[in-house]
Amino acid sequence: MAATEGVDRPLLTPGYLQRREYQLELAAAALRTHTLVCLPTGLGKTAVSLLVTAQRLHDAGGRALLLAPTKPLVQQHADFYREALSVPDEEVVVFTGEVRPDDRAALWERARVVVATPQVVENDLVGNRISLREVTHLTFDECHRATGDYAYCYIAERYHEDAADPLVTGMSASPGGDEEEILTVCENLGLREVEVMTEADSDVSDYTHETDIEWEHVELPEEVIEIRDALNEVIADRLERLKRLGVTNSTRPDVSQRDLNEIRGKLQRMINDDDGDGYKGMSAHAEIMKLRRAVELVETQSVESLRRYFERQRNAARSSGASKAAQRFVSEPRVREAMRRAEAYDDLHPKFRRARILLAQTLGIEGGERVIVFTESRDTAETLTEFFSNHFETHKFVGQGDKEGSDGMTQKQQQETLDAFRRGEFQVLVSTSVAEEGLDVPEVDLVLFYEPVPKGIRAIQRKGRTGRQSEGKVHVLLAEDTRDEAYFWISRREEKRMREELRALKGVASEVNRELGQGSLGDFADGEEAGGGADAPDAGAGAPTAHGESEETARANGGADGDTGTDGDGQPGLDAFAADEPADEGSGGGDREERADEGVVATAEGDADAGTVEIVADQRELDATIARDLSTRDGITTRLETLAVGDYVLSDRVVVERKSVSDFLDTLVGGDRSLFEQVKEATRHYSRPVVVVEGEDLYGARNVHPNAIRGALASLAVDFGASVLRTEGERDTADLLEVIARREQEEDDREVRVHGEKAAKTLAEQQQYVVSAIADIGPVTARALLEHFGSVEAVMTATEEELLDVKGVGEVTAERIREVVGSDYA
């Protein structure tokens, strides 16, 4: 077979995708059932998902959804799909936080492929703006993130519940550190089968090359050791205080994080028992955490990074409401001496010199073209970029969030930087962890770890940036006698265990698949197999095994004769790809419109079924799991808005202001936003305001006098007329909100009205209310429109072109405004 032979299948751009047998085989397996695809970085996991997506769109219609954890990765996937799929570019749409929610609802309706960040899709599901019913293929890229409260887990649960014909593909080069972690990912995503291929597989080895990994030890200079030792003395002193409290037996500065967590737990129990020493101990513990970070920076990063950290701590200690731990940290004489020495130190960390030598060898002597340098610290990334720029063309690559003293990069800047690196416009890319996962970073000659990472998954992701098309090198810098060495050994052990677990999974795939089939998907879809409904074969009894099984085993599990091109439930098997003959174009495309008519996409206008209870949540509450929890409950419809008043609206008279115990106590010691002002505003608009104080140990969590807390609670109830209710946690809060909402809407037959009716609105508020009601554009855009045009009448008579001149108004919104305002009333 010629290496340049292309794949010719329905809905694929002819000849665009290079034919690789391992990709075709993985795609065939993923078409049969919900599958975890494990493939080394750089070998085309996205191409596997593309093959499955194209076949599903052709055979089952509907739309496909691909989720990726970062905006640059989303844009990269979208560009690839637009080029590789023979569908109009406008039918492949991108969903990120930069696309307005109302615009996303409209785009979803006409999209065939949606590529999105999980947080955006989670928000749209909680806000009832989109429906997963017609999604026939859902891909989770970098699916090893599907643990805990990460959005992948919620989306998978909703997809298996809501989709008419679901099929899930998870993709990762490193799905977990052991079998238990991998099975957890599978269970959280409802995956039935694991397909593993490594560089050792014959089909894959043709596309990989050896990567030479070298670990380089560097010795810290005496001046740096003196700064570290001064900080360690303070750590030992604070541990001595904790030892006197009986919460630790050790005063060694290299105490582990696990031991520190145990100490914190003991201190918390002292506080719960009204032991005042617990507060003193907790403050000392907070100092230790700050000191450990300072030690880590000076040991493993640079003195410049330490100087920046000290400056931030000084600024924090001067701010209003600063903790005593922060103030003691910067006033401690030995810490001040360490600060002085750091300011006076004018030499480079030895890692800087060694890194420069390695870059010179790779780019100069060896004639290399590109190098990636990874570091954990943004401070270090910026310092290295400045340092390398004196010798090489260098650019940084960091995340989008702004941090104190450091601006993030916009999505556009990130993409432009990667494109320029790919074109060879500069030689060195200095990146934080944002470039580890999945990004199509160009093949490089050297990957330099400025420090080892204590996680095997991340090490594998980073190493995957080299050695794809030619031999590559990986160098890891370790500062001797520091936590670098501990992280090195942790990472090596975990990476070795992970590879062993993957090989073990590969060798016992049938057993693992049976275990997955017994428990994972049953929680989601009553045991129905993907694509086959009730007639599909049982995954536990007949699931296909991992790559490498015998032909007899594959045929028995596939349930199909070798020359049929399908498996037992009518889904294309390996032969459908291997034969590489286009399927009948008329067999699947025709029912896409038919299927679209069957599903109902709920939007913010409230397409909820009659009899359901509606709860409106503020967009900013999505950091908690409450709205997400409520959205999965029977008979509950959630809607998201940017609320001017409160966090949850439960009826025309009940609004809820939610405060965690920590947030509530912050308001008593000078927080940025007063709880009393918020409740006062709530009473203007709603006759039954409720304040929920969420969490345990209200009187012991902070060093606030109990009478001050009681006084605040009394004021809320007596002075403001608010009902103050306590809950144990987010689940308890969700239960409470459901009970109140059902009482209001089912028993008292009250409606949900976001604006409330108690207080008369000012003229400006009434104008904003009228405009915000048009096409659900919301209060922010309403104010922008009124400020731009000057009156409600001018907004109503504006043309679509004039509307587009207003900040925040896109084509979809402008079109909807004109449709609502200008259409005849039917």
N, C-alpha and C positions, 0 to 999 in steps of 0.2 A: 504494500500500500504506500502511495506517495505521501510524504510528510505534509505536503501542501493541499491534500485533498480536503474539500469542504463538506460540511454536513448539509444535506438538502432535505428539509422536512417542512411540513405546513407551518405557515406564519413566520418562518425564518427567512432572513435576507439571504438569497442564494449565494453560497460560497463564502459567506462572511465568517462563519465559525469553523475553525480548523478541526478536522476529525481526529478525536482521541478516543480510543476504545474504552479506556477506563471511565471517561465522562459519560459515554453512551450507556455503559453498564450500570453506573450509579443512577443515571436518570431513569433507566428502565425499572430499577428497584424502587426508586422514590415514587414512581407512578402507581405502584401496586398498593402502597399503604403509607401511613404517616411515618416518615423516615428521618433519622439523624444521619447526615452525611459527614463523615470525618475524612478530610483530605488535607495534606500539608499546604501551608501557606504558599500562594503563588501558582498553584496548579489548577486553578479554574473552578472553584466551588460555585461561583456565580454562573458559569456556563452550564453547570449541571442544573441549577435552578431554572435557568432560561429554557433549557430543553423541556423540562417538566411543565413550565408555564405555557409555552407555546402549544404543547400537546393538549393540555387541559383546556385552554381557550378554544382550541379547534374542536375538541370532542364534546366538552361540557358547556361551553359558552361562559356567560357571566363575566366576572372580572378577576384579576389577580392582584394580590397585595404582597409587596416585599418590604420588610422592616429591617432597618439598619440603625445602629446605635448613635451615629453622629451625622451631622448635616453634610460634611464633605463626602462621606461614604454614600449617603442617599443620592447626592448629585451625581456621583461617579456611576452608581448603578443605573440611574435614570438615563444618563448619556449612553451607556452600553446597551440598554434595552432599546432605546430609540434607533440605534444603528443596527442592532442584531435582529429586531422584529420587523416584519413587513406589514406594520400597521401605521396609520398616520401618527406623526410625532405628537400631535395634540391629544391623542388618546393615551399617552404615557405621561402621567402627571406627577409632580413632586408635592408632598405634604410635609412642610416643616413649620416651625413657629412663625416664620416670616410670611406665611400665607394666612390671610384673615380667615377666621372660623366660618363666616358666612360664605366667603368665596370657596372654601374647601367643600362645604356642603353642595354647592352648585357644580364644582369640578368633579366631585365623586360621582354624580349622576351620569356624566357623559364619559367618564374614564374607562378604559379597558385594562390598564395597568396602573396601579398606584404604588409609588415608592415613597416611603415615609419613615420618619423617626417614631419610635413607639410611644413617646410621651404625647405626641400630637394625636395619634389614633386613639390612645387611651382617653384623652380629653374629649374627643369627638364622640366616642362611645358613651362616656359618662354624661355628656351633654345632649345625648340623643340626636346628634346631627347626622350620623351615618348609620347604615345597617350592614352587617356582615353576611346577610342571607344569601346574596348572589355571588359571594367570593368563592370561587372554585379552586383556588390554589393560594395558600398563605406560606410565605417563606420567612423564617427567622434567621437573619444573618448574625454571625457571632453569637450563636444561640447559647453558649456557655453562660451568658449573663442571666439566663432564665432561672434565677433563684430569689428567694425572699420576696420582697415587695416590688421587684423590678416589673416594669409595665408589660414585658413579654408574658408573664404568668397570667395576668388579668386578661389580656387580649386573647390568649390561647383558650382560656376558659369560656369567654364569650363566643369565640369562633365555633368551638365544638357544640355549644348550646344553640347558636343562632343560625349557622350556615345550613342551607338545604342539602349541599353536596360537598362536604369539606375534604380537603387534602392538605396536610401540613408537611413542609420540608424544613428541617433544622440544619444549619450549616456551621461548621467550626473546624478550625485546625487543631483545637485544643479544648475538647469539651469538658474536661474535669481532671482533677488530680488523682482520683481513684474510681473504682467501679461504682461506689455509692454516689459520688457526685454526678457521674454520667447518668446513672439511673434517675437521680433527682431531676436533672434537666429533662430527661425523657418524660417523666411523670408530669412535670409542670407544663410541658407543651403537648401532652397527649400523643407522644410518639410511640409507635409500635415496633420499630425495627432500627437496628444500628448497622450502618454500612461503613466499614473501615477500609481505607487504602493507605498504605505508607510508601515511602521511597523504595522499600524493598520489593514491592510488587513489580512484576516484569513490565506491565503496561505503563506503570508510572515512572520507573527508573529511567526510561528513555528521555524523560523531560526534566530530570534533576541532575545536579552535580554535587560533589562533595563540598562541604563547608568546613573550613579549618578554624577551630575555636582555640584561642589562646587566652590564658588568664595571666595578667601582668600585675605583679606586686610593686607598690610604690611605698617608699618610706617617708613618714611625716618629718618635717624639720623640727628642730628643738623649739622654736618660737611657737609653732602651732600646738605642739604637745603641752607647752606651758599654759596656753589659753584653755585647752581642753581640761587639764588637770585642775585649774582654778575653778572651773564650772563643776567638775566632778566632786570637788571638796564641798561645795554647797549642797549638791545632791546627797552626799553622805551625811551632812549635817541635818538635812530635812528628814532623811530616813531614820536618823537617831531619834528625832522627835516622835516619829511614828512608832518606833520601837518602844519608847517609853509609854505610849498609849496601848501597847499590847497588840498591835495589828500587824506587826512584822517582826521577824527575828534577824533579818539581814540588813546591813547598812552598805552593801556593795553598790557602787554607782552603776554597775552594769546590770542592775536588777531587770528582769524580763518584763515585757508588757503584760504577760499573763499574771505575774505576781502583783503588778501594780493594779490590775483589774480586781484581783482578790482583795487587796488592801482597801480599795475604794468600796467594795461590797461590805467589808467589815465596818468601815466608817459610816456608811449609810445606815447600817443596823444600829450603831451607837446613836445616831441622830433620831432614828425612829423610836428609840427607848428614852428619848429626852435627855441624853447625855451630852452636855454642852461641849465636852472635849471633841466630840465628833466634828463640830464645825471647824475647830482649830486644825484638826487633822486633815479635813477636806481641803482647807486652804493650803496647807503644806503639800498635799498631794498635787494640787493645781500648779504650785511652783515647780515641783519635780518634773511635771510634764513639759513645762516651758524650758526648763534647764536641759532636759533630754533632747529636745529639738535643737537647742543651741549646740550641744555637743555633737549631734549628728551632722549638722551643717559644717562645723569647723573640721571634723574628721574626714567626712566623705565628699563634701562639695567644694567649698572655697571660703577663705576668710572674707571675701567680698560678700558672699551670701550671708555669712554671719553678721556682717556690719548692717546689711539691709534688714535682717531680722531684728537686731537690737533697736534700730531706728523705729521700726513698726511697734515694738514693745514700749518704747519711750512715749510714742504718740498715744498709744492705747492707755497708758498709765495716767496721762494728763487729761484724758477725756472725762466728761461727766459720767458718773455711774461706774467708774472703773472699779474692778474688784480689788480687794486687799492683796490678793495673791499677785496681781499684776503690778501694784505699787511696790510691794516688798521686793519683787523680782528685780526691778530697775534700781532700787535704793540699796540693795545688799552690797556691801563694800567689795566683796570678792567678785561679784558680777560686774560692778563698775570698773574694777581693775581689768577684768577680761575685755570689757568694752574698750578701755583705753589702749590695751595692747593690740586689739583688733584694728583700731583706728591707726595705730602707729606702724602696723605691719605693711610693708610696701613691696613684698615679694610675691611670687606666684605659688599657688598650691602645686605640688609636684605632679599632680595629674594633668595640669595644664600643659606643662612641658612635654610630658610623655605623649599626650594626645597630639600635640603639634608635630612631634617626631613621626608618629604613626601616619598622620595625614601626609606629611612630606614624602615618606617612603611610598605610600600608595599612589598619590597623585603625581609625584615627581619622578622618583627612581623607577617605579614599576609602570608608569604610564597610565595609571587608572584615570577614570573620568568622574566618578561620583562617590561620595561618602555620606553616610548618615551617622550622626552622633546622637545617642539617646541619653537623656538625663531626667532625673525625677523632679528637679527643682526648676521652676520658671526663672528664678533669679539666676541660677547657674546657666540656664539656656541663653539668657540675654548676655551674661558676662562672657560665655564662650563664643557667642556670635561676634561680639565686639573684638575679642582677642584673636579669633581665627581670621577675621576680616583684614587684619594687617598683613596676612600672608596668602589667603585664598579668597575667592569669591564665595561668600557665606551668607545664608539667610536663616532666620529662625522660623520655626513652625510650632505655634502654641495654640491653646484652646481659645474659645470665643469670649469667655468671661473675663471682665476686667478685675484685676486684683490691685490691692494698694501698691502704688508705685509701678504698676505694669499694666499696659493696655493689651487686651486680647486681640485676636485677629478675627475679622468678619469672615463669613463663609466665602465671600468673593475673594478676599485676600488669601485665604487658605488655598482655594482652587487655583488662583493665579500663581501662587508660589509653587505648587506641585507641577503645574503645566510648564513653568519656566525651568524647574529642575529636570523635568522629563526631556525638555528640548536642549538641555546642556548649557543653559545660560549662566549657571553658577555651579560650583563644584561640591559645596558642603551644605548639608541641611542639618541644622541643630534642632532637635525636636524633643518635646516632652512626650508623655504617653499617648497623646492624641493621635499620633501616626502609627501606633502599634497595631491596631486592629483593622485588617481588611482593606485599608486604603491602597489604591493602585499606585504605590510608590514605585518609581522606576527601579530596575535592576541596578544594584550598586556593587562596587568593588570591595567595600569595607563597611561593616556595621560595628561601630564603636560604642560599647556600653561605658558611659562615664562612671557608673557604679552598677554593681549587680542588683537585680530585683529579687525580692524574697518570694516570688511566686512563679512556679514552673510554667503556668499558662502564658504569662507575659513574656517570659524568656523565649519560649517557642515562637510567639508572635513576632518578637523583635528579630530573632535570627532568620525568620522567613523572608526578610527583606533582601537576602543575598543567596547566591547559590542556586538560582532558578535555571538560567540558561548557560551559565559558565561557573567555574569554580570560584567560590567566594570566601572571604575571611571574616571572622568575628573576633574582636578583641574586647576583653573585659578588664577594666582597671579596678584594682582592689587596694585600698589603703591598709597597710599592715597593722595588726593589733587593733582593729576597729570593728564596728558592726558590719562593715563591708564583707569581712570574712565569714561572719555568721550568716548573712544573707546569701552569700555564695554557696555555702554548704546546704542551706535550706532549699534554695532553688534547684541545685543539682539533684538532691534527693527527690524532690517533688517531680521534677521533669523526668527523672529515671522511672519513678513509680508510675507516672502518667503513661509513658510509652509502654511500660510493661502491662499496664491495665488495658491499653488499647490493643496490644498484641493478644492479651488474654481474651478480651471481648471478641476479637477476630477469630480466635481459635474455638471459642465456645458460643458462637453466635446463636445457634439454635436454642441453647439453654437460656441465654439472656433474652432472646426474643419471646420465648415462652413466658418468662417472668414479666416482661413488659405487657404481653397480651393479657395476662391474668388480672392486672390491676391498674395500669396507667390510664387507659382511655375509658374504662368503665365509669369513672367519675364524671366524665364529660358527656359521653354520648351513648350510654346504655350498651356499650360493647359493639356498636355497629362499626363495620370496617369502612375505611375511606372509599368513596366512589362506588360502593357496591350495595349500600343499604342493608336490608335484612338478608339478602341473598348472598352476601359476600362470604368468602371462606373465613373460618375462625383463625385469628392471628396466632393463637397459641398452638393450634394444631398444624397449621400449614403455612406459616410465615416464611418468606424467602430468607436465606441465610446470607451472611456476609460474603464478600468477594473471596473466591478461592474454593467454594464448595464444589462437590462433584457434579457432573452433568445429571446423574440420576437423582441426587438430592434436590437440585434446582428444579428439575422437571416435576418431581413429586410435590414440592412446595408450591410451584407455580400453578399446578393443576391444569396445564395445557400441553398439547402436543407440540413438538419442536417446530413444526412448520406453520403454525396458525398465526403467529405474530401477536397473540393476546394471551393473557393469563385467564384464570378461571372466572373472573367476574367481568370480563370484557375490556379490561384496561390494557393498553399496549404494553407488552413485555419487552425483553431485550431485543427480540427479533424485529420489533417495529422500528428500532433505531439501527440495529446492525445491518438490516437489509438496505437501509437508506433509500427506500422508495417512498415518494410522497403519497400520503394517504389521500382519499377522496376529499377534495376541498368542499364538497357540498354536504358532507355528512354532519358537520358540527356547527358551522357558522350560522345556519339558518335559525336555530332556536335561541340565539342570544336575545333578540328582542322579545320573543315569546316569554323567556324566563324573566326578563326585566319587568314585564307587566305583572308577573305573579307576586314579586316582592314589594314591600312597602318600606321606603326609606323614611325613618322618623327624623324630623328636623326640629329646630328650636321653636317653631311655631306650635308644636304640640300635636303630633299625629298619634298620640297615645290612644290606646283602646279605651272605650267608655268604661268607667268604673275604676280606673287606676288612680292612684294617689300620686300627685306631682310634688316634687321637692326641688326648689331652685337653690343652687349652690353658687357661691362666689368663685370665680375662676382661681383666685389666689388660695382657695382652700384645697387645691389639688395636691399640695404637698402632703396632706393627710390622706388616709385611705377611706375616709367616711363616705364621700360621694361615690367612690368606686364600689364600696361595699353595698350601698343602697341601690346602685344601678343594677345589681345582680339579683335583687329580691323580687319575688313574685308580686305583681300588683303595684310596683313602685316605678314611676318614671322620673328620671332626673333630668334637670336642665341646667346648663351653665350660663351665667351672665357675669359681667363685671358690676357687682352690686355697689351702689353708693352708700347703702345702709346695711349693716349686718353681714353675717356669713351664710345664713340659710333662711329662706323664706318658706314658711309652712302653710300660710293662708293669707287672706287679706288683712289680718290683724296680728299675726304672730311672726316675728322675726327673731332669729337666734344669733347672738354674739357669742362665739366660742373662744375660750381662752384656756390654754394649758396652764397647769399650776405655775410653771416657770414664767410664762407670759403675764399671768395675773400678778405675780409678785413683782415682775419688772415694772409694772405700771405704778407700783407703790414706791419705787425708788428712783423715779425719774426717767421712765422709758420715753421713746421718741413720740409715741402716740397715746394719749390718755384714754384709758378705758371709760372714764366718766364722760368724756366728750363723745365717744362713740355711742354710749347708751343714751345720752341726751339727744343725739341726732335720731336714734331709733325711736324714741318716744314721740318725736315730732311727726313721724310717718306711720307708726303702728301703735295700736292701743294695747297690745299684749307683748311687750318686749321680754325676751328671756335671755339670761346670761348663763351659759354652761361653763363651769370650771372643771376642767378635765385633768385627771391624774390623781395620784395618791400623795399622802404626806403633805398636805397644804401648809400645816403649821411647822413642819420640820425641814422642808426642802431647802430653805434659805434662812439666813440669819436676820429674820424680820420678826419683830415682837408680835406675839399672837393677838394682842389687843388692836394693833394696827390693822391686822387682817380682818378681825371681827368688825372693826369700824368701817372698813371698805365695804364689806358685805352688807352691813346695816344701811349704809348710805345708798347703795344700789337699790335696795328694797324699799326704804322709807322715803328717801329724797327723790328718787327717779321712778319709783313704781315698777321696777323690773323684778321678775321672778328669777331667783338665783338657784340653780340646780347643780348638783355635783354628779360627776360620772367617773368611773374608774379608768377608762381608756377609750380609744377610738371606737372599738366595737360597741362598748356600752353607750357611747354618744350616738352612734348610728341607731341603736335600738330605741333610744329615747326620742330621737327625731322622728322615727317611723311611728311610734305610738302617738306623739302629738299631732303629726300630720294626718293620721287616720282619724283621730278624734275630731279634728277641725273639718276635714273634708268629707268623711263618710258619715259621722254621727251628726255634725252640725251643718253639713251641706254648704260649707263655705268654699269660695274660690281662692285660687292663688293669684295674688296681684303684687307684683314686685314693687310698685311705687307706693303702696299704702294709701290710706284715705283720711287719716286723722287730721293732718295739718293742711291748711290751704296753701297751694303752691303760689310762688311769686310768678310774675309775668314771664321772667326769663325761664323759670322751671317749666311753666306750661309750654313755652315755645320749644324747649328742648324735648319735652315729653312727646309733643306732636311729631317732631322731625324724627326722633329716635324710634317711633313706631313704624316708620316707613321701612318695609323690607327687613325689619329687625336689625337696623344698622347699629343701634346701641347709643349710649349717652356720649361717649368720647367723639365718635364721628359726627353725631348731631351737633355738638358744640363747634366742631371744626367747620361744618357746613354753615352754621349760623354766623360764625365769625367771618367767614369768607364772603357770604352773600348779603348778610345784614338783616334779613327778615325771613320768616317762614314762607311768605309769598314768593320771594326771589328764589328760594330753594326749590319750590314746587315748579317754577317756570323755567328753571335752568335746563339747558340742553345737555346731552350726554357728554359732549366735548368739554363743556364748562365744568361739569361735575368732576371730570377727571383731573382738573387743575387743583382740586382740594387734596391736601395731604391725607393719606389713609383711605382714599376712595379709588378702588381699582375698577377694571372694566366690568367685572361681574356685578359689583355693587352698583355702579352707575347704570348699567343696563336694567337691574332690578328696580331701582328707584324710578326710572322713566316708565317702566312697565306698570308699576303700581299707580303712579300719579297720572299717567296718560291713557291707560286702558279704559274702555267702556265698562260700566258696571253691569255684570250679567245677573 
